[in-house]
Amino acid sequence: MLPVIAFPAIDPIALQLGPLAIRWYALAYIAGILLGWRYASWLAGRRGAAIPPQAFDDFVMWATLGIILGGRLGYVFFYKPFYFLANPAEIIMVWQGGMAFHGGLLGVVAATWWFTRRRGLSFLSLADLVCAAAPIGLFFGRIANFINGELWGRPSEVAWAMVFPHAGQLPRHPSQLYEAALEGLLLFAALAALARRDAILARPGLLSGVFFLGYGLTRSAAEFFREPDAHLGFLMGGATMGQILSIPMILFGAALIRHAQRQPTTHG
C-alpha cells in the first residue's frame, strides 16, 4: 500500500451569494494584486528607487489588465490553440480557470512599456518594482491551483503524496505546493533581500533580471514533479511546455543582469 495523504477537498467556491459565486481562484488574483501593489509602492518610496510611489498607484490598473488579458491569451495560444479555435466563446470564460503565467508576464511587460512611455518614466525601474512583487501573486495563484485540485503532480510514492479528485487513483506529488514554495516564497525572499539594498534599486533592470532568471530556474525544477498537460504531454527531449517557455526567460534574465551591472547607477 502506497502512503497517501488525503486531499483536503476545499470547496473551490469561497462564498456563494445567490447566483454569484466567488471562487478562491479569483480571490487569489485579488490578494496577489493588492498585496503586490502595496509592497511595490513601499519599495518605490525607498531612496534608491527611481519611480515615485504615486506613479505605481496609477499603474496598478494597467498591470491588472495585463495579467488578465495576457494570462488568458497565453493559455489560449500556448496550451490549447486548437480547442479554443473550435470553441471561441469560451476564451472569455476566465472564471473557469485557465491562465498561463508566461502569457500574463508578456501582458504586464506590454502594460509597463506603454505606461512608462506615456509618463516619461524608466521602463526598467518600474519593471524592477513589478518583478519584486510578482512572487506574491505567484504564491497565491499556486495555492488556488491546489484548492481547485488542478495542475497536479506526477505519480509518486513519497510520504506526502496525494490522490487528487480528478487525477485517477494514483498518489501524486502536490506539485502546486512545490511551485508555491519555489516560485512564490523562495523567489520573493531572494528578491526582497536584494531590494533592501539601495544600490540594487539604483541599477535598473537588475531585480528584473534576477526575477526572470529565478523564475525560469524554479519553474523548470518544479516541472520535474508536475504532470504535463494531457493534450501536450512531453515535448522535445522529454521537456514540458513550462520548461521550454522558461528557457528564454533564463537567458533573458542572465543577459539583463549583465546589462544592469554594466550601467551607471541612477538615484531617485
C-alpha atoms as an extended CHARMM CRD file, in Angstrom:
* protein
*
       268  EXT
         1         1  MET       CA              0.0000000000        0.0000000000        0.0000000000  PROA      1               0.0000000000
         2         2  LEU       CA              1.4290000000        3.3510000000       -1.0490000000  PROA      2               0.0000000000
         3         3  PRO       CA              1.4590000000        6.1300000000        1.5630000000  PROA      3               0.0000000000
         4         4  VAL       CA             -1.2560000000        8.6680000000        0.8630000000  PROA      4               0.0000000000
         5         5  ILE       CA             -2.3300000000       11.9470000000        2.4440000000  PROA      5               0.0000000000
         6         6  ALA       CA             -5.9940000000       12.7460000000        1.9830000000  PROA      6               0.0000000000
         7         7  PHE       CA             -6.6150000000       15.6520000000       -0.3610000000  PROA      7               0.0000000000
         8         8  PRO       CA             -8.2640000000       18.3980000000        1.7390000000  PROA      8               0.0000000000
         9         9  ALA       CA            -11.0890000000       18.8310000000       -0.7990000000  PROA      9               0.0000000000
        10        10  ILE       CA            -11.6700000000       22.5330000000       -0.1000000000  PROA      10              0.0000000000
        11        11  ASP       CA            -14.6870000000       23.8860000000       -1.9570000000  PROA      11              0.0000000000
        12        12  PRO       CA            -13.3460000000       25.9750000000       -4.9020000000  PROA      12              0.0000000000
        13        13  ILE       CA            -16.1970000000       28.4040000000       -4.2290000000  PROA      13              0.0000000000
        14        14  ALA       CA            -15.2210000000       30.5630000000       -1.2610000000  PROA      14              0.0000000000
        15        15  LEU       CA            -18.5550000000       32.3600000000       -0.9780000000  PROA      15              0.0000000000
        16        16  GLN       CA            -21.9360000000       31.8720000000       -2.6120000000  PROA      16              0.0000000000
        17        17  LEU       CA            -24.2920000000       34.8640000000       -2.7370000000  PROA      17              0.0000000000
        18        18  GLY       CA            -27.3590000000       33.6590000000       -4.5920000000  PROA      18              0.0000000000
        19        19  PRO       CA            -26.3260000000       33.1920000000       -8.2360000000  PROA      19              0.0000000000
        20        20  LEU       CA            -22.9880000000       34.9250000000       -7.5840000000  PROA      20              0.0000000000
        21        21  ALA       CA            -20.1340000000       32.5290000000       -6.8200000000  PROA      21              0.0000000000
        22        22  ILE       CA            -16.8660000000       33.9720000000       -5.5160000000  PROA      22              0.0000000000
        23        23  ARG       CA            -14.0720000000       31.4790000000       -6.1350000000  PROA      23              0.0000000000
        24        24  TRP       CA            -10.7690000000       31.0890000000       -4.3320000000  PROA      24              0.0000000000
        25        25  TYR       CA             -9.1500000000       31.3980000000       -7.7550000000  PROA      25              0.0000000000
        26        26  ALA       CA            -10.4780000000       34.9480000000       -8.1480000000  PROA      26              0.0000000000
        27        27  LEU       CA             -9.6070000000       35.8310000000       -4.5510000000  PROA      27              0.0000000000
        28        28  ALA       CA             -6.0460000000       34.6310000000       -5.1620000000  PROA      28              0.0000000000
        29        29  TYR       CA             -5.6650000000       37.0870000000       -8.0300000000  PROA      29              0.0000000000
        30        30  ILE       CA             -7.1780000000       39.9080000000       -5.9820000000  PROA      30              0.0000000000
        31        31  ALA       CA             -4.9220000000       39.1730000000       -2.9960000000  PROA      31              0.0000000000
        32        32  GLY       CA             -1.8210000000       38.9410000000       -5.1870000000  PROA      32              0.0000000000
        33        33  ILE       CA             -2.5620000000       42.2320000000       -6.9430000000  PROA      33              0.0000000000
        34        34  LEU       CA             -3.4600000000       44.1700000000       -3.7920000000  PROA      34              0.0000000000
        35        35  LEU       CA             -0.5590000000       42.9170000000       -1.6840000000  PROA      35              0.0000000000
        36        36  GLY       CA              1.8450000000       43.2400000000       -4.6030000000  PROA      36              0.0000000000
        37        37  TRP       CA              0.6570000000       46.8080000000       -5.1660000000  PROA      37              0.0000000000
        38        38  ARG       CA              1.2370000000       47.8040000000       -1.5380000000  PROA      38              0.0000000000
        39        39  TYR       CA              4.6550000000       46.1260000000       -1.4270000000  PROA      39              0.0000000000
        40        40  ALA       CA              5.7980000000       47.7020000000       -4.7110000000  PROA      40              0.0000000000
        41        41  SER       CA              4.5550000000       51.1200000000       -3.5560000000  PROA      41              0.0000000000
        42        42  TRP       CA              6.6090000000       50.7220000000       -0.3810000000  PROA      42              0.0000000000
        43        43  LEU       CA              9.6830000000       49.8200000000       -2.4390000000  PROA      43              0.0000000000
        44        44  ALA       CA              9.0740000000       52.8680000000       -4.6290000000  PROA      44              0.0000000000
        45        45  GLY       CA              9.4230000000       55.0380000000       -1.5300000000  PROA      45              0.0000000000
        46        46  ARG       CA             12.9570000000       53.8440000000       -0.8580000000  PROA      46              0.0000000000
        47        47  ARG       CA             15.9000000000       56.1100000000       -1.6200000000  PROA      47              0.0000000000
        48        48  GLY       CA             17.3110000000       54.0580000000       -4.4780000000  PROA      48              0.0000000000
        49        49  ALA       CA             14.0410000000       53.7330000000       -6.3990000000  PROA      49              0.0000000000
        50        50  ALA       CA             13.5290000000       55.8890000000       -9.4820000000  PROA      50              0.0000000000
        51        51  ILE       CA              9.7200000000       55.5710000000       -9.6050000000  PROA      51              0.0000000000
        52        52  PRO       CA              7.5370000000       57.8000000000       -7.3780000000  PROA      52              0.0000000000
        53        53  PRO       CA              5.0450000000       55.7900000000       -5.2690000000  PROA      53              0.0000000000
        54        54  GLN       CA              2.0430000000       57.6270000000       -6.7230000000  PROA      54              0.0000000000
        55        55  ALA       CA              3.0660000000       56.5350000000      -10.2160000000  PROA      55              0.0000000000
        56        56  PHE       CA              2.8450000000       52.9090000000       -9.1840000000  PROA      56              0.0000000000
        57        57  ASP       CA             -0.5800000000       53.5870000000       -7.6880000000  PROA      57              0.0000000000
        58        58  ASP       CA             -1.6890000000       54.7220000000      -11.1470000000  PROA      58              0.0000000000
        59        59  PHE       CA             -0.0180000000       51.7450000000      -12.8010000000  PROA      59              0.0000000000
        60        60  VAL       CA             -1.7750000000       49.0070000000      -10.8330000000  PROA      60              0.0000000000
        61        61  MET       CA             -4.8700000000       49.0460000000      -13.0870000000  PROA      61              0.0000000000
        62        62  TRP       CA             -2.6670000000       48.7120000000      -16.1580000000  PROA      62              0.0000000000
        63        63  ALA       CA             -0.8750000000       45.7690000000      -14.5550000000  PROA      63              0.0000000000
        64        64  THR       CA             -4.1870000000       44.0980000000      -13.6760000000  PROA      64              0.0000000000
        65        65  LEU       CA             -5.3680000000       44.2830000000      -17.2850000000  PROA      65              0.0000000000
        66        66  GLY       CA             -2.0220000000       42.9490000000      -18.4820000000  PROA      66              0.0000000000
        67        67  ILE       CA             -2.2040000000       39.9970000000      -16.0850000000  PROA      67              0.0000000000
        68        68  ILE       CA             -5.7580000000       39.0250000000      -17.0060000000  PROA      68              0.0000000000
        69        69  LEU       CA             -5.6140000000       39.5850000000      -20.7680000000  PROA      69              0.0000000000
        70        70  GLY       CA             -2.0840000000       38.2830000000      -21.2030000000  PROA      70              0.0000000000
        71        71  GLY       CA             -2.6140000000       35.3190000000      -18.8920000000  PROA      71              0.0000000000
        72        72  ARG       CA             -5.7490000000       34.2120000000      -20.6810000000  PROA      72              0.0000000000
        73        73  LEU       CA             -4.4370000000       34.7440000000      -24.1990000000  PROA      73              0.0000000000
        74        74  GLY       CA             -1.2110000000       32.9790000000      -23.2490000000  PROA      74              0.0000000000
        75        75  TYR       CA             -3.2010000000       29.9520000000      -22.1130000000  PROA      75              0.0000000000
        76        76  VAL       CA             -5.2480000000       30.0350000000      -25.3130000000  PROA      76              0.0000000000
        77        77  PHE       CA             -2.2700000000       30.2650000000      -27.6880000000  PROA      77              0.0000000000
        78        78  PHE       CA              0.4150000000       28.3320000000      -25.7600000000  PROA      78              0.0000000000
        79        79  TYR       CA             -1.6340000000       25.4350000000      -24.4150000000  PROA      79              0.0000000000
        80        80  LYS       CA             -4.9810000000       24.9620000000      -26.2180000000  PROA      80              0.0000000000
        81        81  PRO       CA             -4.9930000000       26.8520000000      -29.5370000000  PROA      81              0.0000000000
        82        82  PHE       CA             -6.9920000000       24.2500000000      -31.4600000000  PROA      82              0.0000000000
        83        83  TYR       CA             -9.5690000000       23.7660000000      -28.7080000000  PROA      83              0.0000000000
        84        84  PHE       CA            -10.3100000000       27.4830000000      -28.4810000000  PROA      84              0.0000000000
        85        85  LEU       CA            -10.2970000000       27.8100000000      -32.2570000000  PROA      85              0.0000000000
        86        86  ALA       CA            -13.2170000000       25.3660000000      -32.2150000000  PROA      86              0.0000000000
        87        87  ASN       CA            -14.7850000000       26.9770000000      -29.1060000000  PROA      87              0.0000000000
        88        88  PRO       CA            -14.0190000000       30.7170000000      -29.3480000000  PROA      88              0.0000000000
        89        89  ALA       CA            -16.8630000000       31.7140000000      -26.9870000000  PROA      89              0.0000000000
        90        90  GLU       CA            -15.0040000000       30.0160000000      -24.1120000000  PROA      90              0.0000000000
        91        91  ILE       CA            -11.9950000000       32.3270000000      -24.4270000000  PROA      91              0.0000000000
        92        92  ILE       CA            -13.6600000000       34.9070000000      -22.1700000000  PROA      92              0.0000000000
        93        93  MET       CA            -14.6610000000       32.3390000000      -19.5060000000  PROA      93              0.0000000000
        94        94  VAL       CA            -11.7110000000       33.0930000000      -17.2160000000  PROA      94              0.0000000000
        95        95  TRP       CA            -13.7620000000       32.1560000000      -14.1520000000  PROA      95              0.0000000000
        96        96  GLN       CA            -13.4370000000       28.5180000000      -15.2020000000  PROA      96              0.0000000000
        97        97  GLY       CA             -9.6600000000       28.7260000000      -14.8060000000  PROA      97              0.0000000000
        98        98  GLY       CA             -7.0220000000       28.5440000000      -17.4890000000  PROA      98              0.0000000000
        99        99  MET       CA             -4.3650000000       31.2380000000      -17.1520000000  PROA      99              0.0000000000
       100       100  ALA       CA             -0.7550000000       30.9890000000      -18.3160000000  PROA      100             0.0000000000
       101       101  PHE       CA              1.9530000000       32.7340000000      -16.3310000000  PROA      101             0.0000000000
       102       102  HSD       CA              4.1560000000       33.3040000000      -19.3560000000  PROA      102             0.0000000000
       103       103  GLY       CA              1.2480000000       34.9970000000      -21.1380000000  PROA      103             0.0000000000
       104       104  GLY       CA              0.4800000000       37.1090000000      -18.0890000000  PROA      104             0.0000000000
       105       105  LEU       CA              4.1290000000       38.1230000000      -17.9450000000  PROA      105             0.0000000000
       106       106  LEU       CA              4.0530000000       39.2880000000      -21.5530000000  PROA      106             0.0000000000
       107       107  GLY       CA              0.8620000000       41.2040000000      -20.8100000000  PROA      107             0.0000000000
       108       108  VAL       CA              2.4620000000       43.0060000000      -17.8660000000  PROA      108             0.0000000000
       109       109  VAL       CA              5.5970000000       43.7560000000      -19.8960000000  PROA      109             0.0000000000
       110       110  ALA       CA              3.4140000000       45.3500000000      -22.5820000000  PROA      110             0.0000000000
       111       111  ALA       CA              1.4620000000       47.3280000000      -19.9600000000  PROA      111             0.0000000000
       112       112  THR       CA              4.6960000000       48.5020000000      -18.3210000000  PROA      112             0.0000000000
       113       113  TRP       CA              6.1830000000       49.6330000000      -21.6200000000  PROA      113             0.0000000000
       114       114  TRP       CA              3.0500000000       51.5470000000      -22.6170000000  PROA      114             0.0000000000
       115       115  PHE       CA              2.6180000000       53.1700000000      -19.1920000000  PROA      115             0.0000000000
       116       116  THR       CA              6.2300000000       54.3140000000      -18.8880000000  PROA      116             0.0000000000
       117       117  ARG       CA              6.2070000000       55.5970000000      -22.4570000000  PROA      117             0.0000000000
       118       118  ARG       CA              3.1740000000       57.7450000000      -21.7390000000  PROA      118             0.0000000000
       119       119  ARG       CA              4.5220000000       59.0070000000      -18.4090000000  PROA      119             0.0000000000
       120       120  GLY       CA              8.1450000000       59.5190000000      -19.4030000000  PROA      120             0.0000000000
       121       121  LEU       CA              9.3720000000       57.0750000000      -16.7420000000  PROA      121             0.0000000000
       122       122  SER       CA             12.1360000000       54.4760000000      -16.7610000000  PROA      122             0.0000000000
       123       123  PHE       CA             10.8080000000       51.1840000000      -18.1230000000  PROA      123             0.0000000000
       124       124  LEU       CA             13.3820000000       49.0650000000      -16.2970000000  PROA      124             0.0000000000
       125       125  SER       CA             12.9340000000       50.8970000000      -12.9880000000  PROA      125             0.0000000000
       126       126  LEU       CA              9.1910000000       50.2420000000      -12.9860000000  PROA      126             0.0000000000
       127       127  ALA       CA              9.7590000000       46.6820000000      -14.1750000000  PROA      127             0.0000000000
       128       128  ASP       CA             12.0230000000       46.1080000000      -11.1570000000  PROA      128             0.0000000000
       129       129  LEU       CA              9.2030000000       47.0430000000       -8.7660000000  PROA      129             0.0000000000
       130       130  VAL       CA              6.7250000000       44.8350000000      -10.6070000000  PROA      130             0.0000000000
       131       131  CYS       CA              9.1210000000       41.8680000000      -10.6240000000  PROA      131             0.0000000000
       132       132  ALA       CA              9.9080000000       42.2600000000       -6.9250000000  PROA      132             0.0000000000
       133       133  ALA       CA              6.1940000000       41.9680000000       -6.1310000000  PROA      133             0.0000000000
       134       134  ALA       CA              5.2990000000       39.2960000000       -8.7070000000  PROA      134             0.0000000000
       135       135  PRO       CA              6.1230000000       36.2630000000       -6.4800000000  PROA      135             0.0000000000
       136       136  ILE       CA              3.3370000000       37.3370000000       -4.1190000000  PROA      136             0.0000000000
       137       137  GLY       CA              0.7970000000       36.7340000000       -6.8630000000  PROA      137             0.0000000000
       138       138  LEU       CA              2.5370000000       33.5300000000       -7.9100000000  PROA      138             0.0000000000
       139       139  PHE       CA              2.2590000000       32.1640000000       -4.3820000000  PROA      139             0.0000000000
       140       140  PHE       CA             -1.4660000000       32.8230000000       -4.0870000000  PROA      140             0.0000000000
       141       141  GLY       CA             -2.0870000000       31.5710000000       -7.6090000000  PROA      141             0.0000000000
       142       142  ARG       CA             -0.4380000000       28.2100000000       -6.9080000000  PROA      142             0.0000000000
       143       143  ILE       CA             -2.3740000000       27.8420000000       -3.6720000000  PROA      143             0.0000000000
       144       144  ALA       CA             -5.5560000000       28.4210000000       -5.6780000000  PROA      144             0.0000000000
       145       145  ASN       CA             -4.4410000000       25.7370000000       -8.1540000000  PROA      145             0.0000000000
       146       146  PHE       CA             -4.0800000000       23.3510000000       -5.2220000000  PROA      146             0.0000000000
       147       147  ILE       CA             -7.5350000000       24.2080000000       -3.8450000000  PROA      147             0.0000000000
       148       148  ASN       CA             -9.0170000000       23.6310000000       -7.3000000000  PROA      148             0.0000000000
       149       149  GLY       CA             -7.2810000000       20.2500000000       -7.4720000000  PROA      149             0.0000000000
       150       150  GLU       CA             -5.7320000000       21.1690000000      -10.8310000000  PROA      150             0.0000000000
       151       151  LEU       CA             -2.2230000000       21.0910000000      -12.3040000000  PROA      151             0.0000000000
       152       152  TRP       CA             -1.3840000000       18.1220000000      -10.0960000000  PROA      152             0.0000000000
       153       153  GLY       CA              1.9430000000       16.3350000000       -9.9140000000  PROA      153             0.0000000000
       154       154  ARG       CA              3.3140000000       13.1140000000      -11.3320000000  PROA      154             0.0000000000
       155       155  PRO       CA              2.6520000000        9.7500000000       -9.6420000000  PROA      155             0.0000000000
       156       156  SER       CA              4.8520000000        9.3140000000       -6.5920000000  PROA      156             0.0000000000
       157       157  GLU       CA              5.4810000000        7.1570000000       -3.5370000000  PROA      157             0.0000000000
       158       158  VAL       CA              6.6760000000        9.9850000000       -1.2850000000  PROA      158             0.0000000000
       159       159  ALA       CA              5.0630000000       10.0760000000        2.1580000000  PROA      159             0.0000000000
       160       160  TRP       CA              3.1480000000       13.2740000000        1.3560000000  PROA      160             0.0000000000
       161       161  ALA       CA              1.6980000000       12.0730000000       -1.9620000000  PROA      161             0.0000000000
       162       162  MET       CA             -1.9980000000       12.7850000000       -2.5160000000  PROA      162             0.0000000000
       163       163  VAL       CA             -4.8010000000       11.3460000000       -4.6070000000  PROA      163             0.0000000000
       164       164  PHE       CA             -6.3510000000       14.2810000000       -6.4430000000  PROA      164             0.0000000000
       165       165  PRO       CA            -10.0860000000       14.0540000000       -7.1590000000  PROA      165             0.0000000000
       166       166  HSD       CA             -9.8200000000       14.3160000000      -10.9530000000  PROA      166             0.0000000000
       167       167  ALA       CA             -6.4650000000       12.6120000000      -11.4950000000  PROA      167             0.0000000000
       168       168  GLY       CA             -7.2860000000        8.9370000000      -11.0730000000  PROA      168             0.0000000000
       169       169  GLN       CA             -6.3590000000        6.6850000000       -8.1620000000  PROA      169             0.0000000000
       170       170  LEU       CA             -2.5870000000        7.0830000000       -8.1470000000  PROA      170             0.0000000000
       171       171  PRO       CA             -0.9420000000        9.1240000000       -5.3630000000  PROA      171             0.0000000000
       172       172  ARG       CA              0.7840000000       12.1740000000       -6.8230000000  PROA      172             0.0000000000
       173       173  HSD       CA              3.1820000000       14.9480000000       -5.8940000000  PROA      173             0.0000000000
       174       174  PRO       CA              1.3400000000       18.0580000000       -4.6480000000  PROA      174             0.0000000000
       175       175  SER       CA              3.3840000000       19.9910000000       -7.1870000000  PROA      175             0.0000000000
       176       176  GLN       CA              1.2310000000       23.1070000000       -6.8050000000  PROA      176             0.0000000000
       177       177  LEU       CA              2.6390000000       23.4640000000       -3.2810000000  PROA      177             0.0000000000
       178       178  TYR       CA              6.1660000000       22.9310000000       -4.5570000000  PROA      178             0.0000000000
       179       179  GLU       CA              5.6320000000       25.7740000000       -7.0150000000  PROA      179             0.0000000000
       180       180  ALA       CA              4.1010000000       27.9910000000       -4.3410000000  PROA      180             0.0000000000
       181       181  ALA       CA              7.2270000000       27.4480000000       -2.2410000000  PROA      181             0.0000000000
       182       182  LEU       CA              9.7480000000       27.8660000000       -5.0700000000  PROA      182             0.0000000000
       183       183  GLU       CA              8.2050000000       30.4590000000       -7.4010000000  PROA      183             0.0000000000
       184       184  GLY       CA              6.4570000000       32.2320000000       -4.5480000000  PROA      184             0.0000000000
       185       185  LEU       CA              8.1790000000       32.1260000000       -1.1720000000  PROA      185             0.0000000000
       186       186  LEU       CA             11.7790000000       31.3940000000       -2.1820000000  PROA      186             0.0000000000
       187       187  LEU       CA             11.8580000000       33.8130000000       -5.1100000000  PROA      187             0.0000000000
       188       188  PHE       CA             10.1590000000       36.5370000000       -3.0650000000  PROA      188             0.0000000000
       189       189  ALA       CA             12.6870000000       36.1210000000       -0.2450000000  PROA      189             0.0000000000
       190       190  ALA       CA             15.6240000000       36.3700000000       -2.6620000000  PROA      190             0.0000000000
       191       191  LEU       CA             14.2580000000       39.4760000000       -4.3730000000  PROA      191             0.0000000000
       192       192  ALA       CA             13.2790000000       41.0930000000       -1.0600000000  PROA      192             0.0000000000
       193       193  ALA       CA             16.8010000000       40.6160000000        0.2760000000  PROA      193             0.0000000000
       194       194  LEU       CA             18.2300000000       42.3110000000       -2.8170000000  PROA      194             0.0000000000
       195       195  ALA       CA             15.6270000000       45.0990000000       -2.8300000000  PROA      195             0.0000000000
       196       196  ARG       CA             16.6210000000       46.1160000000        0.7040000000  PROA      196             0.0000000000
       197       197  ARG       CA             19.8540000000       47.4440000000       -0.7650000000  PROA      197             0.0000000000
       198       198  ASP       CA             19.5070000000       50.9090000000       -2.2960000000  PROA      198             0.0000000000
       199       199  ALA       CA             22.4110000000       50.1290000000       -4.6310000000  PROA      199             0.0000000000
       200       200  ILE       CA             20.3730000000       47.3340000000       -6.2220000000  PROA      200             0.0000000000
       201       201  LEU       CA             17.3530000000       49.5590000000       -6.8670000000  PROA      201             0.0000000000
       202       202  ALA       CA             19.7050000000       52.1480000000       -8.3360000000  PROA      202             0.0000000000
       203       203  ARG       CA             20.6880000000       49.7070000000      -11.1080000000  PROA      203             0.0000000000
       204       204  PRO       CA             17.5620000000       49.4930000000      -13.3220000000  PROA      204             0.0000000000
       205       205  GLY       CA             16.9610000000       46.0210000000      -14.6690000000  PROA      205             0.0000000000
       206       206  LEU       CA             18.9320000000       44.1280000000      -12.0390000000  PROA      206             0.0000000000
       207       207  LEU       CA             15.9360000000       42.9950000000       -9.9880000000  PROA      207             0.0000000000
       208       208  SER       CA             14.0380000000       42.1940000000      -13.1760000000  PROA      208             0.0000000000
       209       209  GLY       CA             16.9250000000       40.0730000000      -14.3920000000  PROA      209             0.0000000000
       210       210  VAL       CA             17.0720000000       38.1530000000      -11.1230000000  PROA      210             0.0000000000
       211       211  PHE       CA             13.3130000000       37.5720000000      -11.3100000000  PROA      211             0.0000000000
       212       212  PHE       CA             13.4090000000       36.2530000000      -14.8840000000  PROA      212             0.0000000000
       213       213  LEU       CA             16.3860000000       34.0190000000      -14.1220000000  PROA      213             0.0000000000
       214       214  GLY       CA             14.9920000000       32.8600000000      -10.7790000000  PROA      214             0.0000000000
       215       215  TYR       CA             11.5160000000       32.1300000000      -12.0890000000  PROA      215             0.0000000000
       216       216  GLY       CA             12.8320000000       30.2520000000      -15.0900000000  PROA      216             0.0000000000
       217       217  LEU       CA             15.0130000000       28.0590000000      -12.8750000000  PROA      217             0.0000000000
       218       218  THR       CA             12.4190000000       27.3950000000      -10.1620000000  PROA      218             0.0000000000
       219       219  ARG       CA              9.6450000000       26.7140000000      -12.6770000000  PROA      219             0.0000000000
       220       220  SER       CA             11.8850000000       24.3380000000      -14.6160000000  PROA      220             0.0000000000
       221       221  ALA       CA             12.7640000000       22.4900000000      -11.4130000000  PROA      221             0.0000000000
       222       222  ALA       CA              9.1320000000       22.2100000000      -10.3140000000  PROA      222             0.0000000000
       223       223  GLU       CA              8.1420000000       20.8580000000      -13.7400000000  PROA      223             0.0000000000
       224       224  PHE       CA             10.0780000000       17.6530000000      -12.9710000000  PROA      224             0.0000000000
       225       225  PHE       CA              7.3720000000       16.8840000000      -10.3890000000  PROA      225             0.0000000000
       226       226  ARG       CA              4.3400000000       18.2630000000      -12.2600000000  PROA      226             0.0000000000
       227       227  GLU       CA              2.2600000000       16.1590000000      -14.6450000000  PROA      227             0.0000000000
       228       228  PRO       CA              2.4580000000       17.6410000000      -18.1480000000  PROA      228             0.0000000000
       229       229  ASP       CA             -0.7800000000       18.8570000000      -19.7100000000  PROA      229             0.0000000000
       230       230  ALA       CA             -2.5900000000       15.8070000000      -21.0850000000  PROA      230             0.0000000000
       231       231  HSD       CA             -3.1340000000       17.3290000000      -24.5220000000  PROA      231             0.0000000000
       232       232  LEU       CA              0.5700000000       18.2490000000      -24.8260000000  PROA      232             0.0000000000
       233       233  GLY       CA              2.4940000000       15.5770000000      -22.9330000000  PROA      233             0.0000000000
       234       234  PHE       CA              6.2800000000       15.5990000000      -23.0560000000  PROA      234             0.0000000000
       235       235  LEU       CA              7.8360000000       17.5770000000      -25.8730000000  PROA      235             0.0000000000
       236       236  MET       CA             11.3830000000       17.9060000000      -27.2140000000  PROA      236             0.0000000000
       237       237  GLY       CA             13.8420000000       15.7930000000      -25.2520000000  PROA      237             0.0000000000
       238       238  GLY       CA             11.2200000000       14.9280000000      -22.6480000000  PROA      238             0.0000000000
       239       239  ALA       CA             10.7880000000       18.5790000000      -21.6430000000  PROA      239             0.0000000000
       240       240  THR       CA              7.4160000000       20.0500000000      -20.7410000000  PROA      240             0.0000000000
       241       241  MET       CA              5.8730000000       23.1710000000      -22.2240000000  PROA      241             0.0000000000
       242       242  GLY       CA              6.5810000000       25.0130000000      -18.9560000000  PROA      242             0.0000000000
       243       243  GLN       CA             10.2810000000       24.1660000000      -19.2180000000  PROA      243             0.0000000000
       244       244  ILE       CA             10.5050000000       25.1500000000      -22.8760000000  PROA      244             0.0000000000
       245       245  LEU       CA              8.8480000000       28.5090000000      -22.1990000000  PROA      245             0.0000000000
       246       246  SER       CA             11.2280000000       29.0680000000      -19.2780000000  PROA      246             0.0000000000
       247       247  ILE       CA             14.3960000000       28.7420000000      -21.3830000000  PROA      247             0.0000000000
       248       248  PRO       CA             14.1120000000       32.2210000000      -22.9650000000  PROA      248             0.0000000000
       249       249  MET       CA             13.3080000000       33.6280000000      -19.5030000000  PROA      249             0.0000000000
       250       250  ILE       CA             16.5340000000       32.2030000000      -18.0920000000  PROA      250             0.0000000000
       251       251  LEU       CA             18.6230000000       33.5180000000      -20.9900000000  PROA      251             0.0000000000
       252       252  PHE       CA             16.9470000000       36.9260000000      -20.9280000000  PROA      252             0.0000000000
       253       253  GLY       CA             17.3390000000       37.1870000000      -17.1550000000  PROA      253             0.0000000000
       254       254  ALA       CA             21.0580000000       36.4390000000      -17.3080000000  PROA      254             0.0000000000
       255       255  ALA       CA             21.5200000000       38.9830000000      -20.1090000000  PROA      255             0.0000000000
       256       256  LEU       CA             19.5350000000       41.6210000000      -18.2050000000  PROA      256             0.0000000000
       257       257  ILE       CA             21.6300000000       41.1370000000      -15.0630000000  PROA      257             0.0000000000
       258       258  ARG       CA             24.7910000000       41.5340000000      -17.1120000000  PROA      258             0.0000000000
       259       259  HSD       CA             23.4130000000       44.6660000000      -18.7740000000  PROA      259             0.0000000000
       260       260  ALA       CA             22.3540000000       46.2450000000      -15.4580000000  PROA      260             0.0000000000
       261       261  GLN       CA             25.7270000000       45.6070000000      -13.8510000000  PROA      261             0.0000000000
       262       262  ARG       CA             27.4820000000       47.4270000000      -16.6920000000  PROA      262             0.0000000000
       263       263  GLN       CA             25.3220000000       50.5520000000      -16.4680000000  PROA      263             0.0000000000
       264       264  PRO       CA             25.9490000000       53.5350000000      -14.1610000000  PROA      264             0.0000000000
       265       265  THR       CA             23.6810000000       53.7440000000      -11.1230000000  PROA      265             0.0000000000
       266       266  THR       CA             20.6780000000       56.0400000000      -11.0130000000  PROA      266             0.0000000000
       267       267  HSD       CA             19.3760000000       57.9170000000       -7.9760000000  PROA      267             0.0000000000
       268       268  GLY       CA             15.7280000000       58.5310000000       -7.1100000000  PROA      268             0.0000000000
